Amino acid sequence: MRSFALSLAGAAALSLLTAAAPAQAQDKFTYMTNWYAQAEHGGFYQAVAQGIYKKHGLDVTIKMGGPQVNITQMMAAGQADCIMGSSDIQMMQVREGGVPVVNVAAFFQKDPQVLIAHDDVKKFEDLKGKTLLIGAQANRGYWPWLKARFGLKDEQTRPYTFNIQPFVADANTAQQGYLTSEPYAIQKAGVKSTVLMFSDHGYPSYAVTVSCMDKTVKERSKQVAAFVKASAEGWKSYLADPAPANALIKKDNPNMTDDQLAYSVAKLKEMGMVTGGDAAKLGIGVITDARAKASYDFLVASKLLDPAKVDLAKTYTTEFVKEAKVLP
């Protein structure tokens, strides 16, 4: 378990006491997502729509990210209290880069990243010789893992432009995507595809994190605790009835369709993205020491993180999710 860098025992005790206390009525709190509003953010929107944050004493604003938005910089500049990391490993690398950020919850127990191939491909090994469309960030995450695990080569890769048309037009390509998103668009385009999910083959990371600056966790611990618990309740509510959140999602992102939302929610349920794994017994949003270590060890083994620069214990805390313990 992460032990926060409070050097004085008295300060640590005070922090625990304040974390346990309820947030003051309507404390303002801003959470910034990492993409346009979508079902993958549903639990947070649901907590707004259903008044769950208010019940926990928070006046929460959900700010929408996007491809040209550096949410880490915005948080560091004080424009958000916490942000959505695409994965816990991403936030560990951010910390290595000099931004003191800590993961306080992870609402997807599996990373939803996939490679989508045409239907002649049945397994990762069948991708040898195919053109692979991947984003630049993949080189700091799943791509070294795919190469080592399945013998794929750098020479196969081309830049992914967040557009499915190059994949649709070329039967010899595969592309990256999110389990809950791009496969639907490809299906709508009339292309039969095979979806290969990294987490089914041992890729260790969590996704959809709540990641905050060390300073925020220390100075606003009761608000962070309230946000984590209310968000977990929001996710539970969203999976039971997504309609309230979906209305807000479509308001923030008018391009989102009902069909896409329905597809995504169905995949979230089918794959146990929020409620599966350790969350089933330890609560929605849970982070465990073993999983955090697995992500950290993966980065170190892949030479994507210098252990001399990043202490695993400072990259996450289980303090808030243990206290929240919202069971599915």
Number of C-alpha atoms within 10 A of each C-alpha: 17 18 13 18 11 12 8 8 9 9 12 15 12 10 19 14 12 17 23 14 13 14 22 13 12 15 14 13 18 19 23 23 26 21 18 19 25 26 27 24 23 26 25 27 28 30 26 23 18 15 17 25 27 19 15 20 21 25 18 21 16 18 18 19 17 12 10 7 12 11 25 24 12 15 21 16 10 13 15 22 24 30 27 26 25 23 25 31 26 20 26 27 21 18 20 20 12 10 17 18 27 28 29 26 32 29 27 26 27 25 22 26 22 22 22 25 30 20 12 13 19 14 13 19 13 13 23 14 13 18 20 26 23 22 18 13 10 13 13 18 20 19 19 18 21 18 12 11 14 14 12 22 18 11 10 15 18 15 11 17 13 15 11 19 11 15 22 20 10 11 16 16 21 26 27 23 23 18 21 24 19 22 25 16 14 17 11 10 12 10 17 14 19 18 24 20 21 20 16 12 11 11 20 24 27 28 25 25 27 28 29 27 22 19 13 17 25 19 14 17 21 23 26 24 27 27 29 28 25 27 28 30 25 28 27 21 20 24 20 10 13 21 17 17 25 26 16 18 24 17 12 16 14 12 12 17 14 13 10 17 22 16 16 22 21 15 16 21 14 10 15 16 21 29 25 19 16 16 24 15 14 19 25 33 34 33 29 19 14 10 17 26 18 16 21 25 17 19 23 13 13 15 12 18 21 13 15 7 11 19 15 17 16 19 29 28 22 19 19 24 23 19 15 22 19 24 16 18
